[in-house]
Amino acid sequence: MLSEKLLDLLSKQITDEYYAAYLYLAMSATADKIGLKGTSKWLFAQAQEEMAHGTRIFQYVLERGETPSLGTIAMPPASYANINEIFEEVLAHEQKVTKAINTIATVAMQEFDHACYQFMMWFVDEQVEEISSVSDVLDKINMIGDHKAMLLALDNELGQRVFVHPFPEQA
């Protein structure tokens, strides 16, 4: 059984994870439209990962004997000016997600809900990886500047990403 506060936070996080998937799908479409197929593929894989995160939290709430309250998923921005703007927004979004995940873990700890705290630690670790990965891409974009050949090389690198389901039991 989850406290009402944790249930509310986890329910909100489910909605936020699905919003993140929508956000990354919109970004993927923009990248595709501007000819960055590798970046589009990277963002599409990111969207799939966010869907898996939301689904895992949903399942966890059910496992704890509760029913999540699913919120409205907002419409993400429709387009972005360039790859730099995309990845700046990805980084800002992942920082926001990190704050929310940390809040849930903190509340679980404060309420002595060791099971929820332990569950959330996977997401805490995941967010460290997310911020690092996106920061690395953004650093490369900033180094590239206006060099189109280097941008295409980075796009090819990003296109090597293959979605690996983080929870094989869900796949």
N, CA, C and O atoms as a DFTB+ gen file, in Angstrom:
684 C
 N C O
     1  1       0.838      -1.175       0.000
     2  2       0.000       0.000       0.000
     3  2       0.887       1.243       0.000
     4  3       1.876       1.311       0.729
     5  1       0.530       2.202      -0.806
     6  2       1.265       3.468      -0.899
     7  2       0.503       4.558      -0.146
     8  3      -0.724       4.532      -0.054
     9  1       1.258       5.508       0.386
    10  2       0.594       6.660       0.979
    11  2      -0.073       7.459      -0.141
    12  3       0.276       7.325      -1.313
    13  1      -1.033       8.286       0.244
    14  2      -1.711       9.120      -0.745
    15  2      -0.714      10.050      -1.446
    16  3      -0.813      10.279      -2.652
    17  1       0.236      10.577      -0.692
    18  2       1.230      11.486      -1.265
    19  2       2.094      10.774      -2.306
    20  3       2.334      11.305      -3.391
    21  1       2.565       9.559      -1.966
    22  2       3.375       8.819      -2.933
    23  2       2.554       8.397      -4.145
    24  3       3.039       8.448      -5.276
    25  1       1.324       7.983      -3.914
    26  2       0.459       7.609      -5.037
    27  2       0.270       8.790      -5.981
    28  3       0.330       8.626      -7.199
    29  1       0.044       9.972      -5.431
    30  2      -0.120      11.167      -6.261
    31  2       1.156      11.480      -7.040
    32  3       1.102      11.785      -8.231
    33  1       2.299      11.404      -6.368
    34  2       3.573      11.691      -7.043
    35  2       3.874      10.672      -8.139
    36  3       4.308      11.044      -9.229
    37  1       3.646       9.399      -7.858
    38  2       3.896       8.360      -8.855
    39  2       2.927       8.481     -10.028
    40  3       3.315       8.288     -11.180
    41  1       1.678       8.798      -9.737
    42  2       0.694       8.987     -10.816
    43  2       1.108      10.142     -11.714
    44  3       1.043      10.038     -12.939
    45  1       1.533      11.237     -11.107
    46  2       1.997      12.387     -11.889
    47  2       3.213      12.001     -12.721
    48  3       3.343      12.425     -13.869
    49  1       4.099      11.203     -12.147
    50  2       5.303      10.803     -12.877
    51  2       4.958       9.939     -14.085
    52  3       5.609      10.045     -15.125
    53  1       3.953       9.093     -13.963
    54  2       3.519       8.289     -15.110
    55  2       3.108       9.220     -16.250
    56  3       3.546       9.052     -17.388
    57  1       2.273      10.190     -15.936
    58  2       1.828      11.151     -16.951
    59  2       3.016      11.913     -17.523
    60  3       3.098      12.126     -18.733
    61  1       3.930      12.319     -16.661
    62  2       5.102      13.064     -17.121
    63  2       6.006      12.227     -18.024
    64  3       6.594      12.752     -18.970
    65  1       6.120      10.936     -17.740
    66  2       6.927      10.063     -18.598
    67  2       6.287       9.930     -19.982
    68  3       6.987       9.922     -20.994
    69  1       4.964       9.828     -20.023
    70  2       4.289       9.750     -21.315
    71  2       4.368      11.082     -22.060
    72  3       4.473      11.106     -23.286
    73  1       4.318      12.182     -21.322
    74  2       4.530      13.488     -21.967
    75  2       5.935      13.538     -22.575
    76  3       6.111      14.020     -23.694
    77  1       6.926      13.044     -21.843
    78  2       8.296      13.031     -22.358
    79  2       8.373      12.253     -23.667
    80  3       9.082      12.652     -24.591
    81  1       7.644      11.148     -23.745
    82  2       7.625      10.376     -24.993
    83  2       7.046      11.218     -26.127
    84  3       7.585      11.222     -27.234
    85  1       5.958      11.927     -25.861
    86  2       5.370      12.817     -26.867
    87  2       6.361      13.909     -27.267
    88  3       6.517      14.221     -28.448
    89  1       7.021      14.479     -26.277
    90  2       7.999      15.535     -26.529
    91  2       9.097      15.033     -27.459
    92  3       9.445      15.698     -28.435
    93  1       9.641      13.857     -27.152
    94  2      10.732      13.324     -27.967
    95  2      10.247      12.879     -29.346
    96  3      11.007      12.927     -30.313
    97  1       8.995      12.448     -29.443
    98  2       8.450      12.131     -30.766
    99  2       8.340      13.394     -31.615
   100  3       8.661      13.372     -32.803
   101  1       7.887      14.497     -31.011
   102  2       7.795      15.768     -31.742
   103  2       9.183      16.220     -32.186
   104  3       9.359      16.698     -33.307
   105  1      10.147      16.069     -31.315
   106  2      11.521      16.434     -31.669
   107  2      12.056      15.534     -32.778
   108  3      12.757      15.996     -33.678
   109  1      11.722      14.250     -32.708
   110  2      12.151      13.301     -33.733
   111  2      11.600      13.704     -35.097
   112  3      12.300      13.632     -36.106
   113  1      10.348      14.126     -35.116
   114  2       9.731      14.561     -36.375
   115  2      10.432      15.793     -36.931
   116  3      10.652      15.889     -38.139
   117  1      10.786      16.743     -36.054
   118  2      11.497      17.945     -36.502
   119  2      12.859      17.570     -37.073
   120  3      13.248      18.056     -38.135
   121  1      13.590      16.696     -36.358
   122  2      14.911      16.285     -36.831
   123  2      14.808      15.610     -38.199
   124  3      15.629      15.848     -39.084
   125  1      13.800      14.776     -38.356
   126  2      13.588      14.115     -39.640
   127  2      13.314      15.150     -40.736
   128  3      13.855      15.062     -41.838
   129  1      12.479      16.114     -40.418
   130  2      12.097      17.136     -41.401
   131  2      13.289      17.965     -41.866
   132  3      13.353      18.368     -43.027
   133  1      14.244      18.222     -40.950
   134  2      15.409      19.029     -41.338
   135  2      16.563      18.172     -41.866
   136  3      17.667      18.667     -42.090
   137  1      16.287      16.878     -42.060
   138  2      17.260      16.008     -42.714
   139  2      18.244      15.327     -41.786
   140  3      19.238      14.766     -42.249
   141  1      17.993      15.362     -40.497
   142  2      18.892      14.709     -39.542
   143  2      18.278      13.376     -39.115
   144  3      17.722      13.245     -38.024
   145  1      18.395      12.403     -40.000
   146  2      17.756      11.101     -39.787
   147  2      18.325      10.364     -38.584
   148  3      17.584       9.682     -37.876
   149  1      19.614      10.485     -38.342
   150  2      20.227       9.837     -37.185
   151  2      19.732      10.439     -35.877
   152  3      19.443       9.720     -34.920
   153  1      19.638      11.760     -35.847
   154  2      19.115      12.446     -34.671
   155  2      17.665      12.049     -34.451
   156  3      17.237      11.840     -33.316
   157  1      16.916      11.947     -35.532
   158  2      15.525      11.520     -35.446
   159  2      15.438      10.127     -34.828
   160  3      14.588       9.871     -33.975
   161  1      16.312       9.242     -35.259
   162  2      16.320       7.871     -34.725
   163  2      16.663       7.878     -33.240
   164  3      16.046       7.151     -32.461
   165  1      17.643       8.692     -32.838
   166  2      18.052       8.798     -31.433
   167  2      16.871       9.268     -30.583
   168  3      16.597       8.710     -29.521
   169  1      16.184      10.291     -31.059
   170  2      15.048      10.843     -30.315
   171  2      13.877       9.864     -30.270
   172  3      13.168       9.795     -29.266
   173  1      13.670       9.113     -31.340
   174  2      12.610       8.103     -31.348
   175  2      12.911       7.022     -30.311
   176  3      12.012       6.576     -29.597
   177  1      14.178       6.601     -30.229
   178  2      14.567       5.616     -29.214
   179  2      14.359       6.189     -27.814
   180  3      13.955       5.474     -26.897
   181  1      14.636       7.477     -27.659
   182  2      14.423       8.133     -26.372
   183  2      12.928       8.117     -26.016
   184  3      12.565       7.888     -24.862
   185  1      12.073       8.358     -27.002
   186  2      10.624       8.311     -26.769
   187  2      10.194       6.915     -26.317
   188  3       9.387       6.778     -25.397
   189  1      10.728       5.893     -26.957
   190  2      10.394       4.519     -26.570
   191  2      10.826       4.244     -25.127
   192  3      10.115       3.580     -24.374
   193  1      11.979       4.755     -24.759
   194  2      12.479       4.562     -23.398
   195  2      11.563       5.226     -22.375
   196  3      11.285       4.657     -21.320
   197  1      11.100       6.426     -22.691
   198  2      10.201       7.131     -21.767
   199  2       8.879       6.389     -21.614
   200  3       8.325       6.339     -20.516
   201  1       8.367       5.812     -22.698
   202  2       7.146       5.005     -22.612
   203  2       7.369       3.812     -21.680
   204  3       6.504       3.472     -20.873
   205  1       8.524       3.190     -21.800
   206  2       8.849       2.049     -20.930
   207  2       8.923       2.487     -19.468
   208  3       8.466       1.771     -18.577
   209  1       9.494       3.654     -19.227
   210  2       9.572       4.167     -17.851
   211  2       8.177       4.375     -17.274
   212  3       7.886       3.944     -16.158
   213  1       7.314       5.040     -18.045
   214  2       5.955       5.283     -17.582
   215  2       5.205       3.988     -17.304
   216  3       4.490       3.871     -16.309
   217  1       5.376       3.026     -18.189
   218  2       4.704       1.741     -18.035
   219  2       5.214       1.008     -16.802
   220  3       4.437       0.377     -16.086
   221  1       6.514       1.090     -16.554
   222  2       7.084       0.411     -15.375
   223  2       6.551       1.029     -14.090
   224  3       6.221       0.301     -13.154
   225  1       6.459       2.339     -14.024
   226  2       5.918       2.985     -12.830
   227  2       4.438       2.615     -12.663
   228  3       3.983       2.346     -11.551
   229  1       3.699       2.603     -13.764
   230  2       2.291       2.190     -13.751
   231  2       2.164       0.789     -13.144
   232  3       1.344       0.563     -12.253
   233  1       2.974      -0.138     -13.630
   234  2       2.927      -1.515     -13.137
   235  2       3.287      -1.586     -11.656
   236  3       2.691      -2.357     -10.905
   237  1       4.257      -0.786     -11.241
   238  2       4.665      -0.778      -9.845
   239  2       3.516      -0.333      -8.949
   240  3       3.262      -0.946      -7.913
   241  1       2.825       0.723      -9.342
   242  2       1.678       1.200      -8.563
   243  2       0.641       0.089      -8.433
   244  3       0.088      -0.116      -7.352
   245  1       0.371      -0.629      -9.518
   246  2      -0.569      -1.750      -9.467
   247  2      -0.070      -2.847      -8.539
   248  3      -0.844      -3.417      -7.770
   249  1       1.237      -3.146      -8.612
   250  2       1.829      -4.169      -7.742
   251  2       1.669      -3.820      -6.266
   252  3       1.589      -4.704      -5.412
   253  1       1.622      -2.522      -5.979
   254  2       1.461      -2.073      -4.596
   255  2      -0.008      -2.022      -4.181
   256  3      -0.328      -1.556      -3.088
   257  1      -0.890      -2.493      -5.040
   258  2      -2.298      -2.584      -4.710
   259  2      -3.079      -1.296      -4.899
   260  3      -4.174      -1.142      -4.359
   261  1      -2.525      -0.384      -5.654
   262  2      -3.169       0.918      -5.865
   263  2      -3.558       1.081      -7.330
   264  3      -3.131       0.311      -8.190
   265  1      -4.367       2.088      -7.595
   266  2      -4.757       2.437      -8.952
   267  2      -4.200       3.817      -9.268
   268  3      -4.559       4.795      -8.613
   269  1      -3.322       3.903     -10.271
   270  2      -2.775       5.221     -10.599
   271  2      -3.845       6.126     -11.192
   272  3      -4.759       5.668     -11.877
   273  1      -3.717       7.386     -10.923
   274  2      -4.599       8.399     -11.486
   275  2      -3.870       9.020     -12.674
   276  3      -2.881       9.732     -12.500
   277  1      -4.360       8.750     -13.873
   278  2      -3.674       9.211     -15.073
   279  2      -4.164      10.604     -15.457
   280  3      -5.367      10.845     -15.561
   281  1      -3.226      11.505     -15.665
   282  2      -3.553      12.879     -16.013
   283  2      -3.566      13.103     -17.514
   284  3      -3.257      12.207     -18.299
   285  1      -3.924      14.299     -17.886
   286  2      -3.932      14.712     -19.283
   287  2      -2.500      14.905     -19.763
   288  3      -1.672      15.484     -19.060
   289  1      -2.220      14.422     -20.950
   290  2      -0.895      14.606     -21.539
   291  2      -0.945      15.850     -22.415
   292  3      -1.700      15.912     -23.386
   293  1      -0.141      16.824     -22.066
   294  2      -0.107      18.095     -22.790
   295  2       0.493      17.909     -24.179
   296  3       1.265      16.981     -24.418
   297  1       0.128      18.800     -25.081
   298  2       0.699      18.786     -26.421
   299  2       2.103      19.388     -26.362
   300  3       2.282      20.485     -25.832
   301  1       3.092      18.687     -26.896
   302  2       4.447      19.247     -26.899
   303  2       4.591      20.312     -27.985
   304  3       3.747      20.407     -28.876
   305  1       5.643      21.103     -27.917
   306  2       5.891      22.057     -29.005
   307  2       5.950      21.326     -30.345
   308  3       6.414      20.189     -30.425
   309  1       5.476      21.990     -31.386
   310  2       5.351      21.347     -32.702
   311  2       6.649      21.321     -33.495
   312  3       6.842      20.440     -34.333
   313  1       7.532      22.264     -33.244
   314  2       8.771      22.275     -34.029
   315  2       9.868      23.014     -33.274
   316  3       9.623      23.718     -32.294
   317  1      11.072      22.826     -33.764
   318  2      12.263      23.433     -33.176
   319  2      13.107      24.007     -34.308
   320  3      13.067      23.511     -35.434
   321  1      13.855      25.035     -34.010
   322  2      14.621      25.738     -35.036
   323  2      15.795      24.910     -35.560
   324  3      16.103      24.945     -36.751
   325  1      16.449      24.163     -34.663
   326  2      17.654      23.441     -35.061
   327  2      17.999      22.384     -34.014
   328  3      17.319      22.259     -32.995
   329  1      19.053      21.634     -34.277
   330  2      19.457      20.551     -33.388
   331  2      19.909      21.094     -32.030
   332  3      19.701      20.450     -31.001
   333  1      20.518      22.261     -32.029
   334  2      20.958      22.850     -30.771
   335  2      19.761      23.123     -29.860
   336  3      19.787      22.792     -28.675
   337  1      18.724      23.722     -30.417
   338  2      17.523      24.011     -29.639
   339  2      16.875      22.717     -29.139
   340  3      16.382      22.662     -28.012
   341  1      16.878      21.692     -29.968
   342  2      16.307      20.397     -29.564
   343  2      17.026      19.871     -28.333
   344  3      16.391      19.550     -27.329
   345  1      18.344      19.782     -28.408
   346  2      19.074      19.153     -27.307
   347  2      19.162      20.042     -26.067
   348  3      19.316      19.529     -24.959
   349  1      19.068      21.351     -26.230
   350  2      18.955      22.214     -25.050
   351  2      17.651      21.926     -24.323
   352  3      17.615      21.886     -23.093
   353  1      16.572      21.723     -25.088
   354  2      15.284      21.389     -24.494
   355  2      15.300      19.994     -23.887
   356  3      14.703      19.778     -22.832
   357  1      15.979      19.033     -24.536
   358  2      16.102      17.687     -23.967
   359  2      16.789      17.771     -22.608
   360  3      16.326      17.174     -21.636
   361  1      17.893      18.512     -22.540
   362  2      18.624      18.640     -21.279
   363  2      17.748      19.292     -20.210
   364  3      17.692      18.805     -19.081
   365  1      17.072      20.373     -20.546
   366  2      16.203      21.045     -19.574
   367  2      15.102      20.100     -19.096
   368  3      14.769      20.069     -17.911
   369  1      14.547      19.336     -20.023
   370  2      13.484      18.402     -19.645
   371  2      14.020      17.307     -18.722
   372  3      13.383      16.976     -17.722
   373  1      15.173      16.750     -19.044
   374  2      15.745      15.691     -18.212
   375  2      16.123      16.216     -16.823
   376  3      16.041      15.480     -15.840
   377  1      16.532      17.473     -16.740
   378  2      16.805      18.065     -15.431
   379  2      15.523      18.178     -14.611
   380  3      15.532      17.955     -13.401
   381  1      14.434      18.522     -15.266
   382  2      13.124      18.594     -14.600
   383  2      12.692      17.208     -14.120
   384  3      12.200      17.058     -13.001
   385  1      12.879      16.205     -14.964
   386  2      12.531      14.829     -14.599
   387  2      13.378      14.374     -13.417
   388  3      12.870      13.727     -12.501
   389  1      14.649      14.703     -13.432
   390  2      15.536      14.327     -12.334
   391  2      15.027      14.892     -11.009
   392  3      15.015      14.200      -9.991
   393  1      14.613      16.138     -11.035
   394  2      14.082      16.769      -9.818
   395  2      12.841      16.025      -9.323
   396  3      12.700      15.788      -8.123
   397  1      11.946      15.655     -10.233
   398  2      10.719      14.942      -9.855
   399  2      11.037      13.555      -9.292
   400  3      10.458      13.142      -8.287
   401  1      11.950      12.845      -9.937
   402  2      12.343      11.507      -9.467
   403  2      12.971      11.611      -8.077
   404  3      12.664      10.814      -7.190
   405  1      13.841      12.583      -7.894
   406  2      14.475      12.768      -6.590
   407  2      13.446      13.097      -5.512
   408  3      13.573      12.650      -4.372
   409  1      12.435      13.872      -5.866
   410  2      11.376      14.200      -4.906
   411  2      10.637      12.936      -4.470
   412  3      10.371      12.747      -3.283
   413  1      10.308      12.081      -5.420
   414  2       9.607      10.841      -5.077
   415  2      10.479       9.989      -4.161
   416  3       9.993       9.458      -3.162
   417  1      11.754       9.853      -4.490
   418  2      12.661       9.057      -3.656
   419  2      12.773       9.651      -2.254
   420  3      12.805       8.914      -1.268
   421  1      12.832      10.970      -2.163
   422  2      12.937      11.628      -0.864
   423  2      11.689      11.398      -0.025
   424  3      11.784      11.088       1.162
   425  1      10.528      11.547      -0.637
   426  2       9.271      11.308       0.093
   427  2       9.200       9.852       0.546
   428  3       8.800       9.580       1.678
   429  1       9.579       8.920      -0.311
   430  2       9.576       7.507       0.067
   431  2      10.489       7.279       1.271
   432  3      10.144       6.537       2.190
   433  1      11.645       7.917       1.256
   434  2      12.585       7.789       2.366
   435  2      11.982       8.393       3.640
   436  3      12.051       7.790       4.711
   437  1      11.394       9.581       3.518
   438  2      10.798      10.257       4.675
   439  2       9.646       9.451       5.276
   440  3       9.420       9.486       6.485
   441  1       8.924       8.732       4.427
   442  2       7.791       7.938       4.888
   443  2       8.188       6.510       5.260
   444  3       7.330       5.688       5.584
   445  1       9.473       6.220       5.214
   446  2       9.998       4.894       5.525
   447  2       9.381       3.814       4.633
   448  3       9.194       2.674       5.059
   449  1       9.069       4.189       3.392
   450  2       8.573       3.222       2.415
   451  2       9.800       2.705       1.657
   452  3      10.142       3.184       0.576
   453  1      10.441       1.717       2.266
   454  2      11.700       1.201       1.727
   455  2      11.532       0.568       0.351
   456  3      12.427       0.660      -0.489
   457  1      10.392      -0.073       0.119
   458  2      10.155      -0.697      -1.188
   459  2      10.080       0.366      -2.281
   460  3      10.680       0.209      -3.344
   461  1       9.352       1.439      -2.024
   462  2       9.238       2.508      -3.021
   463  2      10.580       3.205      -3.219
   464  3      10.962       3.529      -4.344
   465  1      11.287       3.431      -2.120
   466  2      12.594       4.064      -2.214
   467  2      13.525       3.214      -3.082
   468  3      14.198       3.730      -3.975
   469  1      13.553       1.924      -2.814
   470  2      14.410       1.017      -3.590
   471  2      14.005       1.013      -5.064
   472  3      14.862       1.034      -5.948
   473  1      12.709       0.988      -5.323
   474  2      12.207       1.032      -6.692
   475  2      12.684       2.309      -7.389
   476  3      13.130       2.259      -8.536
   477  1      12.594       3.424      -6.718
   478  2      12.953       4.712      -7.316
   479  2      14.446       4.865      -7.544
   480  3      14.857       5.669      -8.380
   481  1      15.262       4.119      -6.828
   482  2      16.715       4.248      -7.003
   483  2      17.154       3.862      -8.414
   484  3      18.137       4.405      -8.919
   485  1      16.444       2.935      -9.060
   486  2      16.776       2.609     -10.454
   487  2      16.607       3.854     -11.311
   488  3      17.441       4.135     -12.172
   489  1      15.529       4.602     -11.081
   490  2      15.247       5.813     -11.844
   491  2      16.235       6.933     -11.506
   492  3      16.611       7.715     -12.380
   493  1      16.650       7.008     -10.255
   494  2      17.668       7.992      -9.860
   495  2      18.948       7.730     -10.654
   496  3      19.529       8.651     -11.227
   497  1      19.379       6.484     -10.682
   498  2      20.588       6.122     -11.438
   499  2      20.401       6.382     -12.935
   500  3      21.322       6.851     -13.604
   501  1      19.228       6.082     -13.450
   502  2      18.926       6.303     -14.866
   503  2      19.041       7.780     -15.225
   504  3      19.536       8.125     -16.298
   505  1      18.590       8.639     -14.341
   506  2      18.647      10.078     -14.619
   507  2      20.077      10.593     -14.663
   508  3      20.376      11.511     -15.425
   509  1      20.959      10.022     -13.865
   510  2      22.377      10.397     -13.939
   511  2      22.895      10.080     -15.336
   512  3      23.591      10.889     -15.949
   513  1      22.552       8.900     -15.830
   514  2      22.956       8.480     -17.180
   515  2      22.341       9.385     -18.242
   516  3      23.020       9.781     -19.189
   517  1      21.057       9.716     -18.091
   518  2      20.364      10.569     -19.067
   519  2      21.028      11.946     -19.168
   520  3      21.316      12.416     -20.268
   521  1      21.267      12.584     -18.033
   522  2      21.866      13.923     -18.021
   523  2      23.259      13.878     -18.641
   524  3      23.626      14.758     -19.420
   525  1      24.026      12.859     -18.294
   526  2      25.382      12.734     -18.837
   527  2      25.357      12.555     -20.352
   528  3      26.113      13.204     -21.075
   529  1      24.487      11.676     -20.824
   530  2      24.391      11.393     -22.255
   531  2      23.985      12.631     -23.048
   532  3      24.601      12.957     -24.062
   533  1      22.958      13.308     -22.585
   534  2      22.464      14.484     -23.296
   535  2      23.476      15.624     -23.216
   536  3      23.652      16.361     -24.186
   537  1      24.134      15.775     -22.086
   538  2      25.170      16.809     -21.944
   539  2      26.313      16.564     -22.919
   540  3      26.847      17.508     -23.501
   541  1      26.690      15.309     -23.100
   542  2      27.746      14.963     -24.055
   543  2      27.344      15.351     -25.483
   544  3      28.142      15.917     -26.229
   545  1      26.098      15.039     -25.850
   546  2      25.626      15.395     -27.192
   547  2      25.612      16.907     -27.360
   548  3      26.058      17.423     -28.385
   549  1      25.108      17.613     -26.372
   550  2      25.036      19.076     -26.448
   551  2      26.431      19.693     -26.514
   552  3      26.638      20.667     -27.238
   553  1      27.387      19.143     -25.773
   554  2      28.775      19.625     -25.855
   555  2      29.316      19.470     -27.276
   556  3      29.978      20.370     -27.794
   557  1      29.036      18.336     -27.898
   558  2      29.499      18.100     -29.269
   559  2      28.843      19.079     -30.235
   560  3      29.503      19.618     -31.123
   561  1      27.549      19.305     -30.061
   562  2      26.840      20.257     -30.924
   563  2      27.452      21.645     -30.794
   564  3      27.645      22.337     -31.794
   565  1      27.755      22.047     -29.582
   566  2      28.346      23.365     -29.360
   567  2      29.757      23.469     -29.942
   568  3      30.149      24.531     -30.424
   569  1      30.520      22.375     -29.901
   570  2      31.859      22.379     -30.500
   571  2      31.784      22.461     -32.020
   572  3      32.618      23.101     -32.660
   573  1      30.781      21.809     -32.588
   574  2      30.617      21.764     -34.044
   575  2      30.305      23.140     -34.610
   576  3      30.823      23.521     -35.660
   577  1      29.463      23.876     -33.918
   578  2      29.083      25.196     -34.417
   579  2      28.356      25.085     -35.742
   580  3      27.388      24.335     -35.871
   581  1      28.827      25.835     -36.727
   582  2      28.174      25.869     -38.041
   583  2      28.816      24.928     -39.062
   584  3      28.536      25.047     -40.255
   585  1      29.654      24.015     -38.635
   586  2      30.332      23.089     -39.548
   587  2      29.378      21.960     -39.930
   588  3      29.188      21.009     -39.171
   589  1      28.790      22.075     -41.103
   590  2      27.763      21.125     -41.541
   591  2      28.297      19.697     -41.692
   592  3      27.579      18.738     -41.406
   593  1      29.534      19.547     -42.133
   594  2      30.106      18.207     -42.285
   595  2      30.235      17.521     -40.927
   596  3      29.992      16.320     -40.804
   597  1      30.616      18.286     -39.920
   598  2      30.732      17.731     -38.569
   599  2      29.343      17.403     -38.002
   600  3      29.175      16.420     -37.281
   601  1      28.362      18.231     -38.333
   602  2      26.995      17.970     -37.895
   603  2      26.498      16.656     -38.508
   604  3      25.836      15.869     -37.831
   605  1      26.807      16.423     -39.756
   606  2      26.408      15.163     -40.388
   607  2      27.121      13.972     -39.749
   608  3      26.537      12.897     -39.613
   609  1      28.376      14.159     -39.359
   610  2      29.106      13.084     -38.678
   611  2      28.448      12.780     -37.321
   612  3      28.289      11.617     -36.950
   613  1      28.073      13.825     -36.594
   614  2      27.385      13.623     -35.320
   615  2      26.031      12.952     -35.554
   616  3      25.639      12.058     -34.805
   617  1      25.325      13.385     -36.591
   618  2      24.034      12.781     -36.913
   619  2      24.198      11.285     -37.178
   620  3      23.384      10.481     -36.726
   621  1      25.230      10.920     -37.895
   622  2      25.500       9.499     -38.149
   623  2      25.781       8.755     -36.848
   624  3      25.322       7.629     -36.652
   625  1      26.543       9.397     -35.959
   626  2      26.841       8.795     -34.657
   627  2      25.554       8.582     -33.850
   628  3      25.348       7.513     -33.276
   629  1      24.704       9.589     -33.811
   630  2      23.449       9.480     -33.066
   631  2      22.543       8.404     -33.659
   632  3      21.782       7.759     -32.938
   633  1      22.627       8.216     -34.963
   634  2      21.810       7.215     -35.639
   635  2      22.191       5.782     -35.315
   636  3      21.470       4.851     -35.674
   637  1      23.316       5.597     -34.641
   638  2      23.746       4.246     -34.258
   639  2      22.989       3.726     -33.033
   640  3      23.054       2.540     -32.709
   641  1      22.279       4.619     -32.366
   642  2      21.554       4.210     -31.151
   643  2      20.460       3.216     -31.510
   644  3      19.711       3.399     -32.470
   645  1      20.391       2.172     -30.719
   646  2      19.357       1.149     -30.867
   647  2      18.610       1.081     -29.539
   648  3      19.224       0.987     -28.476
   649  1      17.298       1.128     -29.609
   650  2      16.501       1.040     -28.381
   651  2      16.647      -0.338     -27.779
   652  3      16.417      -1.351     -28.439
   653  1      17.032      -0.363     -26.519
   654  2      17.104      -1.596     -25.742
   655  2      16.131      -1.424     -24.585
   656  3      16.283      -0.520     -23.763
   657  1      15.147      -2.283     -24.529
   658  2      14.120      -2.136     -23.498
   659  2      14.767      -2.252     -22.111
   660  3      15.433      -3.244     -21.814
   661  1      14.565      -1.222     -21.258
   662  2      15.202      -1.256     -19.944
   663  2      14.588      -2.281     -18.991
   664  3      15.190      -2.622     -17.973
   665  1      13.408      -2.765     -19.315
   666  2      12.720      -3.742     -18.480
   667  2      12.300      -4.911     -19.365
   668  3      11.159      -4.952     -19.825
   669  1      13.207      -5.868     -19.614
   670  2      12.912      -6.947     -20.563
   671  2      11.617      -7.703     -20.281
   672  3      11.000      -8.250     -21.195
   673  1      11.209      -7.731     -19.021
   674  2       9.964      -8.430     -18.690
   675  2       8.742      -7.735     -19.264
   676  3       7.683      -8.352     -19.379
   677  1       8.864      -6.460     -19.630
   678  2       7.768      -5.702     -20.246
   679  2       7.717      -5.910     -21.761
   680  3       6.660      -5.799     -22.382
   681  1       8.862      -6.208     -22.329
   682  2       8.974      -6.251     -23.796
   683  2       8.108      -7.316     -24.424
   684  3       8.101      -7.466     -25.645
